[in-house]
Amino acid sequence: MNQLFTSNQLRHQVIINSILEVERYGENIDRIYTGIGINLVALACQYSLENGCEGHINLISKHETIDFYKSKELGGKQFKEGSQLIIFNEPVGQRLAKKYFPGGAIHWLN
């Protein structure tokens, strides 16, 4: 079973993604829910764009997921060697938002 909880807050032009948890290697026989982690990062990037932060986000990764966030598809950069802080600069964030949210705006459901 995959579990997910995410919370975004806007403070002083910085998006804080409080909790982002996706079980990457859980049982998923039918592969119905592939790409959830990438889509959630793209969602945070789109949210950043919509709130004047130019697509920039950062997150604190678990040690075992650092390579996932640094992958060619996502393009995050490690703050420094050994750090868990992953930074998605403006061009990377804008690329992810454009790819995964081609219509631009997030439409929240009530």
KOLGU-4560 file (N, C-alpha, C; in nm, 3 decimals, padded with zeros to 5 digits):
<recs>
<n_xx: 00.085 n_yy: -00.118 n_zz: 00.000 ca_xx: 00.000 ca_yy: 00.000 ca_zz: 00.000 c_xx: 00.089 c_yy: 00.123 c_zz: 00.000 mol: A seq: 1 type: MET>
<n_xx: 00.063 n_yy: 00.215 n_zz: -00.090 ca_xx: 00.136 ca_yy: 00.342 ca_zz: -00.095 c_xx: 00.072 c_yy: 00.440 c_zz: 00.000 mol: A seq: 2 type: ASN>
<n_xx: 00.155 n_yy: 00.518 n_zz: 00.067 ca_xx: 00.104 ca_yy: 00.620 ca_zz: 00.158 c_xx: 00.161 c_yy: 00.754 c_zz: 00.115 mol: A seq: 3 type: GLN>
<n_xx: 00.078 n_yy: 00.856 n_zz: 00.126 ca_xx: 00.121 ca_yy: 00.987 ca_zz: 00.083 c_xx: 00.055 c_yy: 01.093 c_zz: 00.169 mol: A seq: 4 type: LEU>
<n_xx: 00.132 n_yy: 01.190 n_zz: 00.210 ca_xx: 00.078 ca_yy: 01.307 ca_zz: 00.275 c_xx: 00.167 c_yy: 01.423 c_zz: 00.235 mol: A seq: 5 type: PHE>
<n_xx: 00.109 n_yy: 01.527 n_zz: 00.187 ca_xx: 00.190 ca_yy: 01.642 ca_zz: 00.149 c_xx: 00.124 c_yy: 01.769 c_zz: 00.199 mol: A seq: 6 type: THR>
<n_xx: 00.202 n_yy: 01.866 n_zz: 00.237 ca_xx: 00.151 ca_yy: 01.992 ca_zz: 00.287 c_xx: 00.241 c_yy: 02.103 c_zz: 00.236 mol: A seq: 7 type: SER>
<n_xx: 00.187 n_yy: 02.195 n_zz: 00.162 ca_xx: 00.264 ca_yy: 02.308 ca_zz: 00.111 c_xx: 00.223 c_yy: 02.435 c_zz: 00.184 mol: A seq: 8 type: ASN>
<n_xx: 00.321 n_yy: 02.516 n_zz: 00.219 ca_xx: 00.294 ca_yy: 02.644 ca_zz: 00.281 c_xx: 00.381 c_yy: 02.749 c_zz: 00.213 mol: A seq: 9 type: GLN>
<n_xx: 00.328 n_yy: 02.868 n_zz: 00.196 ca_xx: 00.403 ca_yy: 02.977 ca_zz: 00.136 c_xx: 00.444 c_yy: 03.073 c_zz: 00.247 mol: A seq: 10 type: LEU>
<n_xx: 00.574 n_yy: 03.090 n_zz: 00.266 ca_xx: 00.625 ca_yy: 03.181 ca_zz: 00.367 c_xx: 00.738 c_yy: 03.263 c_zz: 00.305 mol: A seq: 11 type: ARG>
<n_xx: 00.722 n_yy: 03.393 n_zz: 00.306 ca_xx: 00.827 ca_yy: 03.483 ca_zz: 00.259 c_xx: 00.880 c_yy: 03.441 c_zz: 00.122 mol: A seq: 12 type: HIS>
<n_xx: 00.789 n_yy: 03.414 n_zz: 00.028 ca_xx: 00.825 ca_yy: 03.374 ca_zz: -00.108 c_xx: 00.904 c_yy: 03.243 c_zz: -00.113 mol: A seq: 13 type: GLN>
<n_xx: 00.886 n_yy: 03.157 n_zz: -00.017 ca_xx: 00.952 ca_yy: 03.026 ca_zz: -00.017 c_xx: 00.844 c_yy: 02.921 c_zz: 00.003 mol: A seq: 14 type: VAL>
<n_xx: 00.845 n_yy: 02.819 n_zz: -00.078 ca_xx: 00.752 ca_yy: 02.709 ca_zz: -00.062 c_xx: 00.815 c_yy: 02.607 c_zz: 00.031 mol: A seq: 15 type: ILE>
<n_xx: 00.744 n_yy: 02.570 n_zz: 00.135 ca_xx: 00.792 ca_yy: 02.469 ca_zz: 00.228 c_xx: 00.705 c_yy: 02.346 c_zz: 00.210 mol: A seq: 16 type: ILE>
<n_xx: 00.763 n_yy: 02.240 n_zz: 00.163 ca_xx: 00.690 ca_yy: 02.115 ca_zz: 00.147 c_xx: 00.717 c_yy: 02.036 c_zz: 00.274 mol: A seq: 17 type: ASN>
<n_xx: 00.620 n_yy: 02.038 n_zz: 00.364 ca_xx: 00.641 ca_yy: 01.983 ca_zz: 00.498 c_xx: 00.666 c_yy: 01.834 c_zz: 00.497 mol: A seq: 18 type: SER>
<n_xx: 00.580 n_yy: 01.760 n_zz: 00.430 ca_xx: 00.595 ca_yy: 01.615 ca_zz: 00.429 c_xx: 00.562 c_yy: 01.564 c_zz: 00.290 mol: A seq: 19 type: ILE>
<n_xx: 00.652 n_yy: 01.487 n_zz: 00.235 ca_xx: 00.629 ca_yy: 01.424 ca_zz: 00.105 c_xx: 00.679 c_yy: 01.281 c_zz: 00.120 mol: A seq: 20 type: LEU>
<n_xx: 00.589 n_yy: 01.188 n_zz: 00.126 ca_xx: 00.625 ca_yy: 01.049 ca_zz: 00.153 c_xx: 00.560 c_yy: 00.960 c_zz: 00.049 mol: A seq: 21 type: GLU>
<n_xx: 00.641 n_yy: 00.890 n_zz: -00.026 ca_xx: 00.590 ca_yy: 00.794 ca_zz: -00.123 c_xx: 00.671 c_yy: 00.666 c_zz: -00.108 mol: A seq: 22 type: VAL>
<n_xx: 00.604 n_yy: 00.557 n_zz: -00.094 ca_xx: 00.670 ca_yy: 00.428 ca_zz: -00.086 c_xx: 00.706 c_yy: 00.386 c_zz: -00.228 mol: A seq: 23 type: GLU>
<n_xx: 00.834 n_yy: 00.389 n_zz: -00.262 ca_xx: 00.876 ca_yy: 00.364 ca_zz: -00.400 c_xx: 00.877 c_yy: 00.217 c_zz: -00.436 mol: A seq: 24 type: ARG>
<n_xx: 00.906 n_yy: 00.130 n_zz: -00.342 ca_xx: 00.927 ca_yy: -00.011 ca_zz: -00.375 c_xx: 00.824 c_yy: -00.102 c_zz: -00.311 mol: A seq: 25 type: TYR>
<n_xx: 00.706 n_yy: -00.052 n_zz: -00.283 ca_xx: 00.601 ca_yy: -00.134 ca_zz: -00.225 c_xx: 00.540 c_yy: -00.224 c_zz: -00.331 mol: A seq: 26 type: GLY>
<n_xx: 00.449 n_yy: -00.310 n_zz: -00.290 ca_xx: 00.382 ca_yy: -00.397 ca_zz: -00.385 c_xx: 00.292 c_yy: -00.315 c_zz: -00.475 mol: A seq: 27 type: GLU>
<n_xx: 00.309 n_yy: -00.333 n_zz: -00.603 ca_xx: 00.229 ca_yy: -00.262 ca_zz: -00.702 c_xx: 00.224 c_yy: -00.350 c_zz: -00.825 mol: A seq: 28 type: ASN>
<n_xx: 00.151 n_yy: -00.459 n_zz: -00.815 ca_xx: 00.150 ca_yy: -00.562 ca_zz: -00.919 c_xx: 00.106 c_yy: -00.507 c_zz: -01.053 mol: A seq: 29 type: ILE>
<n_xx: 00.001 n_yy: -00.426 n_zz: -01.056 ca_xx: -00.053 ca_yy: -00.375 ca_zz: -01.182 c_xx: 00.017 c_yy: -00.248 c_zz: -01.230 mol: A seq: 30 type: ASP>
<n_xx: 00.105 n_yy: -00.192 n_zz: -01.152 ca_xx: 00.178 ca_yy: -00.069 ca_zz: -01.187 c_xx: 00.084 c_yy: 00.045 c_zz: -01.224 mol: A seq: 31 type: ARG>
<n_xx: -00.026 n_yy: 00.053 n_zz: -01.154 ca_xx: -00.124 ca_yy: 00.158 ca_zz: -01.181 c_xx: -00.071 c_yy: 00.294 c_zz: -01.138 mol: A seq: 32 type: ILE>
<n_xx: 00.004 n_yy: 00.298 n_zz: -01.029 ca_xx: 00.045 ca_yy: 00.424 ca_zz: -00.971 c_xx: 00.193 c_yy: 00.452 c_zz: -00.993 mol: A seq: 33 type: TYR>
<n_xx: 00.240 n_yy: 00.447 n_zz: -01.113 ca_xx: 00.381 ca_yy: 00.476 ca_zz: -01.140 c_xx: 00.402 c_yy: 00.626 c_zz: -01.153 mol: A seq: 34 type: THR>
<n_xx: 00.518 n_yy: 00.672 n_zz: -01.117 ca_xx: 00.555 ca_yy: 00.813 ca_zz: -01.135 c_xx: 00.496 c_yy: 00.909 c_zz: -01.033 mol: A seq: 35 type: GLY>
<n_xx: 00.448 n_yy: 00.858 n_zz: -00.921 ca_xx: 00.387 ca_yy: 00.947 ca_zz: -00.822 c_xx: 00.489 c_yy: 01.046 c_zz: -00.766 mol: A seq: 36 type: ILE>
<n_xx: 00.608 n_yy: 00.999 n_zz: -00.733 ca_xx: 00.710 ca_yy: 01.088 ca_zz: -00.676 c_xx: 00.746 c_yy: 01.202 c_zz: -00.770 mol: A seq: 37 type: GLY>
<n_xx: 00.764 n_yy: 01.171 n_zz: -00.897 ca_xx: 00.798 ca_yy: 01.274 ca_zz: -00.996 c_xx: 00.683 c_yy: 01.374 c_zz: -01.008 mol: A seq: 38 type: ILE>
<n_xx: 00.560 n_yy: 01.325 n_zz: -01.013 ca_xx: 00.445 ca_yy: 01.414 ca_zz: -01.023 c_xx: 00.431 c_yy: 01.504 c_zz: -00.902 mol: A seq: 39 type: ASN>
<n_xx: 00.463 n_yy: 01.454 n_zz: -00.783 ca_xx: 00.452 ca_yy: 01.537 ca_zz: -00.663 c_xx: 00.558 c_yy: 01.647 c_zz: -00.662 mol: A seq: 40 type: LEU>
<n_xx: 00.678 n_yy: 01.617 n_zz: -00.708 ca_xx: 00.780 ca_yy: 01.720 ca_zz: -00.718 c_xx: 00.736 c_yy: 01.825 c_zz: -00.820 mol: A seq: 41 type: VAL>
<n_xx: 00.683 n_yy: 01.780 n_zz: -00.934 ca_xx: 00.633 ca_yy: 01.873 ca_zz: -01.036 c_xx: 00.519 c_yy: 01.958 c_zz: -00.982 mol: A seq: 42 type: ALA>
<n_xx: 00.432 n_yy: 01.899 n_zz: -00.901 ca_xx: 00.323 ca_yy: 01.974 ca_zz: -00.838 c_xx: 00.378 c_yy: 02.086 c_zz: -00.750 mol: A seq: 43 type: LEU>
<n_xx: 00.479 n_yy: 02.055 n_zz: -00.671 ca_xx: 00.541 ca_yy: 02.157 ca_zz: -00.585 c_xx: 00.605 c_yy: 02.266 c_zz: -00.671 mol: A seq: 44 type: ALA>
<n_xx: 00.666 n_yy: 02.229 n_zz: -00.784 ca_xx: 00.725 ca_yy: 02.328 ca_zz: -00.874 c_xx: 00.618 c_yy: 02.417 c_zz: -00.935 mol: A seq: 45 type: CYS>
<n_xx: 00.507 n_yy: 02.360 n_zz: -00.976 ca_xx: 00.398 ca_yy: 02.438 ca_zz: -01.034 c_xx: 00.340 c_yy: 02.532 c_zz: -00.928 mol: A seq: 46 type: GLN>
<n_xx: 00.323 n_yy: 02.482 n_zz: -00.806 ca_xx: 00.273 ca_yy: 02.564 ca_zz: -00.696 c_xx: 00.368 c_yy: 02.682 c_zz: -00.672 mol: A seq: 47 type: TYR>
<n_xx: 00.498 n_yy: 02.655 n_zz: -00.678 ca_xx: 00.599 ca_yy: 02.759 ca_zz: -00.663 c_xx: 00.584 c_yy: 02.865 c_zz: -00.771 mol: A seq: 48 type: SER>
<n_xx: 00.564 n_yy: 02.822 n_zz: -00.894 ca_xx: 00.544 ca_yy: 02.916 ca_zz: -01.005 c_xx: 00.421 c_yy: 03.003 c_zz: -00.983 mol: A seq: 49 type: LEU>
<n_xx: 00.312 n_yy: 02.940 n_zz: -00.941 ca_xx: 00.187 ca_yy: 03.013 ca_zz: -00.923 c_xx: 00.193 c_yy: 03.111 c_zz: -00.806 mol: A seq: 50 type: GLU>
<n_xx: 00.290 n_yy: 03.095 n_zz: -00.719 ca_xx: 00.300 ca_yy: 03.183 ca_zz: -00.603 c_xx: 00.424 c_yy: 03.272 c_zz: -00.607 mol: A seq: 51 type: ASN>
<n_xx: 00.475 n_yy: 03.298 n_zz: -00.726 ca_xx: 00.581 ca_yy: 03.395 ca_zz: -00.744 c_xx: 00.720 c_yy: 03.350 c_zz: -00.706 mol: A seq: 52 type: GLY>
<n_xx: 00.743 n_yy: 03.219 n_zz: -00.696 ca_xx: 00.876 ca_yy: 03.170 ca_zz: -00.658 c_xx: 00.954 c_yy: 03.114 c_zz: -00.776 mol: A seq: 53 type: CYS>
<n_xx: 00.907 n_yy: 03.140 n_zz: -00.898 ca_xx: 00.978 ca_yy: 03.106 ca_zz: -01.021 c_xx: 01.003 c_yy: 02.957 c_zz: -01.043 mol: A seq: 54 type: GLU>
<n_xx: 00.937 n_yy: 02.870 n_zz: -00.967 ca_xx: 00.955 ca_yy: 02.726 ca_zz: -00.984 c_xx: 01.058 c_yy: 02.665 c_zz: -00.891 mol: A seq: 55 type: GLY>
<n_xx: 01.126 n_yy: 02.747 n_zz: -00.813 ca_xx: 01.230 ca_yy: 02.697 ca_zz: -00.721 c_xx: 01.165 c_yy: 02.625 c_zz: -00.603 mol: A seq: 56 type: HIS>
<n_xx: 01.216 n_yy: 02.506 n_zz: -00.573 ca_xx: 01.178 ca_yy: 02.434 ca_zz: -00.452 c_xx: 01.301 c_yy: 02.365 c_zz: -00.396 mol: A seq: 57 type: ILE>
<n_xx: 01.296 n_yy: 02.326 n_zz: -00.272 ca_xx: 01.397 ca_yy: 02.236 ca_zz: -00.216 c_xx: 01.330 c_yy: 02.143 c_zz: -00.119 mol: A seq: 58 type: ASN>
<n_xx: 01.397 n_yy: 02.033 n_zz: -00.091 ca_xx: 01.342 ca_yy: 01.935 ca_zz: 00.001 c_xx: 01.455 c_yy: 01.865 c_zz: 00.073 mol: A seq: 59 type: LEU>
<n_xx: 01.422 n_yy: 01.804 n_zz: 00.183 ca_xx: 01.518 ca_yy: 01.722 ca_zz: 00.256 c_xx: 01.482 c_yy: 01.577 c_zz: 00.227 mol: A seq: 60 type: ILE>
<n_xx: 01.575 n_yy: 01.508 n_zz: 00.165 ca_xx: 01.553 ca_yy: 01.372 ca_zz: 00.119 c_xx: 01.601 c_yy: 01.271 c_zz: 00.223 mol: A seq: 61 type: SER>
<n_xx: 01.542 n_yy: 01.154 n_zz: 00.219 ca_xx: 01.600 ca_yy: 01.041 ca_zz: 00.291 c_xx: 01.728 c_yy: 01.002 c_zz: 00.216 mol: A seq: 62 type: LYS>
<n_xx: 01.824 n_yy: 00.943 n_zz: 00.285 ca_xx: 01.950 ca_yy: 00.906 ca_zz: 00.221 c_xx: 01.928 c_yy: 00.814 c_zz: 00.101 mol: A seq: 63 type: HIS>
<n_xx: 01.835 n_yy: 00.721 n_zz: 00.113 ca_xx: 01.814 ca_yy: 00.623 ca_zz: 00.006 c_xx: 01.741 c_yy: 00.681 c_zz: -00.116 mol: A seq: 64 type: GLU>
<n_xx: 01.686 n_yy: 00.802 n_zz: -00.108 ca_xx: 01.617 ca_yy: 00.860 ca_zz: -00.224 c_xx: 01.692 c_yy: 00.977 c_zz: -00.288 mol: A seq: 65 type: THR>
<n_xx: 01.810 n_yy: 01.007 n_zz: -00.240 ca_xx: 01.888 ca_yy: 01.118 ca_zz: -00.296 c_xx: 01.912 c_yy: 01.097 c_zz: -00.445 mol: A seq: 66 type: ILE>
<n_xx: 01.953 n_yy: 00.977 n_zz: -00.486 ca_xx: 01.980 ca_yy: 00.952 ca_zz: -00.628 c_xx: 01.854 c_yy: 00.967 c_zz: -00.713 mol: A seq: 67 type: ASP>
<n_xx: 01.738 n_yy: 00.933 n_zz: -00.657 ca_xx: 01.611 ca_yy: 00.950 ca_zz: -00.728 c_xx: 01.589 c_yy: 01.098 c_zz: -00.760 mol: A seq: 68 type: PHE>
<n_xx: 01.608 n_yy: 01.186 n_zz: -00.662 ca_xx: 01.587 ca_yy: 01.329 ca_zz: -00.684 c_xx: 01.695 c_yy: 01.391 c_zz: -00.773 mol: A seq: 69 type: TYR>
<n_xx: 01.815 n_yy: 01.332 n_zz: -00.774 ca_xx: 01.923 ca_yy: 01.382 ca_zz: -00.859 c_xx: 01.920 c_yy: 01.321 c_zz: -00.999 mol: A seq: 70 type: LYS>
<n_xx: 01.826 n_yy: 01.233 n_zz: -01.026 ca_xx: 01.820 ca_yy: 01.165 ca_zz: -01.156 c_xx: 01.805 c_yy: 01.265 c_zz: -01.270 mol: A seq: 71 type: SER>
<n_xx: 01.837 n_yy: 01.218 n_zz: -01.390 ca_xx: 01.828 ca_yy: 01.303 ca_zz: -01.508 c_xx: 01.685 c_yy: 01.355 c_zz: -01.529 mol: A seq: 72 type: LYS>
<n_xx: 01.587 n_yy: 01.271 n_zz: -01.501 ca_xx: 01.447 ca_yy: 01.311 ca_zz: -01.521 c_xx: 01.406 c_yy: 01.424 c_zz: -01.427 mol: A seq: 73 type: GLU>
<n_xx: 01.447 n_yy: 01.416 n_zz: -01.300 ca_xx: 01.409 ca_yy: 01.522 ca_zz: -01.206 c_xx: 01.507 c_yy: 01.638 c_zz: -01.206 mol: A seq: 74 type: LEU>
<n_xx: 01.635 n_yy: 01.612 n_zz: -01.199 ca_xx: 01.735 ca_yy: 01.719 ca_zz: -01.211 c_xx: 01.765 c_yy: 01.797 c_zz: -01.085 mol: A seq: 75 type: GLY>
<n_xx: 01.732 n_yy: 01.742 n_zz: -00.970 ca_xx: 01.765 ca_yy: 01.810 ca_zz: -00.845 c_xx: 01.916 c_yy: 01.807 c_zz: -00.820 mol: A seq: 76 type: GLY>
<n_xx: 01.965 n_yy: 01.903 n_zz: -00.744 ca_xx: 02.108 ca_yy: 01.910 ca_zz: -00.709 c_xx: 02.122 c_yy: 01.901 c_zz: -00.558 mol: A seq: 77 type: LYS>
<n_xx: 02.217 n_yy: 01.822 n_zz: -00.516 ca_xx: 02.247 ca_yy: 01.810 ca_zz: -00.374 c_xx: 02.319 c_yy: 01.937 c_zz: -00.329 mol: A seq: 78 type: GLN>
<n_xx: 02.277 n_yy: 01.994 n_zz: -00.216 ca_xx: 02.335 ca_yy: 02.119 ca_zz: -00.167 c_xx: 02.486 c_yy: 02.109 c_zz: -00.154 mol: A seq: 79 type: PHE>
<n_xx: 02.533 n_yy: 02.003 n_zz: -00.093 ca_xx: 02.676 ca_yy: 01.973 ca_zz: -00.087 c_xx: 02.689 c_yy: 01.823 c_zz: -00.063 mol: A seq: 80 type: LYS>
<n_xx: 02.803 n_yy: 01.769 n_zz: -00.089 ca_xx: 02.826 ca_yy: 01.624 ca_zz: -00.073 c_xx: 02.790 c_yy: 01.581 c_zz: 00.069 mol: A seq: 81 type: GLU>
<n_xx: 02.709 n_yy: 01.477 n_zz: 00.079 ca_xx: 02.667 ca_yy: 01.425 ca_zz: 00.208 c_xx: 02.541 c_yy: 01.491 c_zz: 00.264 mol: A seq: 82 type: GLY>
<n_xx: 02.498 n_yy: 01.600 n_zz: 00.202 ca_xx: 02.379 ca_yy: 01.670 ca_zz: 00.248 c_xx: 02.253 c_yy: 01.599 c_zz: 00.200 mol: A seq: 83 type: SER>
<n_xx: 02.147 n_yy: 01.609 n_zz: 00.277 ca_xx: 02.017 ca_yy: 01.556 ca_zz: 00.236 c_xx: 01.932 c_yy: 01.664 c_zz: 00.171 mol: A seq: 84 type: GLN>
<n_xx: 01.981 n_yy: 01.788 n_zz: 00.168 ca_xx: 01.908 ca_yy: 01.898 ca_zz: 00.107 c_xx: 01.920 c_yy: 01.889 c_zz: -00.046 mol: A seq: 85 type: LEU>
<n_xx: 01.806 n_yy: 01.877 n_zz: -00.114 ca_xx: 01.802 ca_yy: 01.870 ca_zz: -00.260 c_xx: 01.736 c_yy: 01.998 c_zz: -00.310 mol: A seq: 86 type: ILE>
<n_xx: 01.801 n_yy: 02.064 n_zz: -00.406 ca_xx: 01.754 ca_yy: 02.192 ca_zz: -00.458 c_xx: 01.711 c_yy: 02.174 c_zz: -00.604 mol: A seq: 87 type: ILE>
<n_xx: 01.595 n_yy: 02.225 n_zz: -00.634 ca_xx: 01.545 ca_yy: 02.231 ca_zz: -00.772 c_xx: 01.542 c_yy: 02.378 c_zz: -00.808 mol: A seq: 88 type: PHE>
<n_xx: 01.640 n_yy: 02.423 n_zz: -00.888 ca_xx: 01.648 ca_yy: 02.565 ca_zz: -00.920 c_xx: 01.537 c_yy: 02.603 c_zz: -01.019 mol: A seq: 89 type: ASN>
<n_xx: 01.531 n_yy: 02.731 n_zz: -01.051 ca_xx: 01.421 ca_yy: 02.782 ca_zz: -01.133 c_xx: 01.408 c_yy: 02.713 c_zz: -01.269 mol: A seq: 90 type: GLU>
<n_xx: 01.515 n_yy: 02.699 n_zz: -01.348 ca_xx: 01.498 ca_yy: 02.633 ca_zz: -01.478 c_xx: 01.450 c_yy: 02.488 c_zz: -01.466 mol: A seq: 91 type: PRO>
<n_xx: 01.500 n_yy: 02.416 n_zz: -01.367 ca_xx: 01.458 ca_yy: 02.277 ca_zz: -01.346 c_xx: 01.311 c_yy: 02.273 c_zz: -01.304 mol: A seq: 92 type: VAL>
<n_xx: 01.274 n_yy: 02.357 n_zz: -01.209 ca_xx: 01.136 ca_yy: 02.362 ca_zz: -01.162 c_xx: 01.040 c_yy: 02.400 c_zz: -01.274 mol: A seq: 93 type: GLY>
<n_xx: 01.079 n_yy: 02.497 n_zz: -01.356 ca_xx: 00.995 ca_yy: 02.538 ca_zz: -01.468 c_xx: 00.980 c_yy: 02.427 c_zz: -01.571 mol: A seq: 94 type: GLN>
<n_xx: 01.088 n_yy: 02.351 n_zz: -01.595 ca_xx: 01.082 ca_yy: 02.238 ca_zz: -01.689 c_xx: 00.987 c_yy: 02.131 c_zz: -01.638 mol: A seq: 95 type: ARG>
<n_xx: 00.998 n_yy: 02.097 n_zz: -01.510 ca_xx: 00.910 ca_yy: 01.995 ca_zz: -01.454 c_xx: 00.764 c_yy: 02.039 c_zz: -01.455 mol: A seq: 96 type: LEU>
<n_xx: 00.739 n_yy: 02.165 n_zz: -01.419 ca_xx: 00.602 ca_yy: 02.216 ca_zz: -01.419 c_xx: 00.544 c_yy: 02.214 c_zz: -01.560 mol: A seq: 97 type: ALA>
<n_xx: 00.622 n_yy: 02.255 n_zz: -01.657 ca_xx: 00.574 ca_yy: 02.258 ca_zz: -01.795 c_xx: 00.546 c_yy: 02.118 c_zz: -01.848 mol: A seq: 98 type: LYS>
<n_xx: 00.632 n_yy: 02.022 n_zz: -01.812 ca_xx: 00.615 ca_yy: 01.885 ca_zz: -01.860 c_xx: 00.495 c_yy: 01.816 c_zz: -01.796 mol: A seq: 99 type: LYS>
<n_xx: 00.479 n_yy: 01.830 n_zz: -01.666 ca_xx: 00.374 ca_yy: 01.756 ca_zz: -01.595 c_xx: 00.246 c_yy: 01.835 c_zz: -01.574 mol: A seq: 100 type: TYR>
<n_xx: 00.250 n_yy: 01.966 n_zz: -01.597 ca_xx: 00.132 ca_yy: 02.052 ca_zz: -01.591 c_xx: 00.127 c_yy: 02.139 c_zz: -01.715 mol: A seq: 101 type: PHE>
<n_xx: 00.110 n_yy: 02.077 n_zz: -01.833 ca_xx: 00.118 ca_yy: 02.153 ca_zz: -01.958 c_xx: 00.010 c_yy: 02.262 c_zz: -01.970 mol: A seq: 102 type: PRO>
<n_xx: -00.100 n_yy: 02.247 n_zz: -01.899 ca_xx: -00.204 ca_yy: 02.350 ca_zz: -01.902 c_xx: -00.172 c_yy: 02.469 c_zz: -01.814 mol: A seq: 103 type: GLY>
<n_xx: -00.070 n_yy: 02.456 n_zz: -01.733 ca_xx: -00.026 ca_yy: 02.567 ca_zz: -01.650 c_xx: -00.078 c_yy: 02.565 c_zz: -01.508 mol: A seq: 104 type: GLY>
<n_xx: -00.201 n_yy: 02.599 n_zz: -01.487 ca_xx: -00.253 ca_yy: 02.622 ca_zz: -01.353 c_xx: -00.299 c_yy: 02.493 c_zz: -01.286 mol: A seq: 105 type: ALA>
<n_xx: -00.285 n_yy: 02.491 n_zz: -01.155 ca_xx: -00.338 ca_yy: 02.382 ca_zz: -01.074 c_xx: -00.484 c_yy: 02.417 c_zz: -01.042 mol: A seq: 106 type: ILE>
<n_xx: -00.573 n_yy: 02.326 n_zz: -01.064 ca_xx: -00.715 ca_yy: 02.348 ca_zz: -01.031 c_xx: -00.747 c_yy: 02.261 c_zz: -00.912 mol: A seq: 107 type: HIS>
<n_xx: -00.764 n_yy: 02.323 n_zz: -00.797 ca_xx: -00.789 ca_yy: 02.250 ca_zz: -00.674 c_xx: -00.935 c_yy: 02.209 c_zz: -00.667 mol: A seq: 108 type: TRP>
<n_xx: -00.958 n_yy: 02.087 n_zz: -00.623 ca_xx: -01.094 ca_yy: 02.038 ca_zz: -00.605 c_xx: -01.138 c_yy: 02.063 c_zz: -00.461 mol: A seq: 109 type: LEU>
<n_xx: -01.258 n_yy: 02.109 n_zz: -00.443 ca_xx: -01.310 ca_yy: 02.134 ca_zz: -00.307 c_xx: -01.390 c_yy: 02.018 c_zz: -00.259 mol: A seq: 110 type: ASN>
</recs>
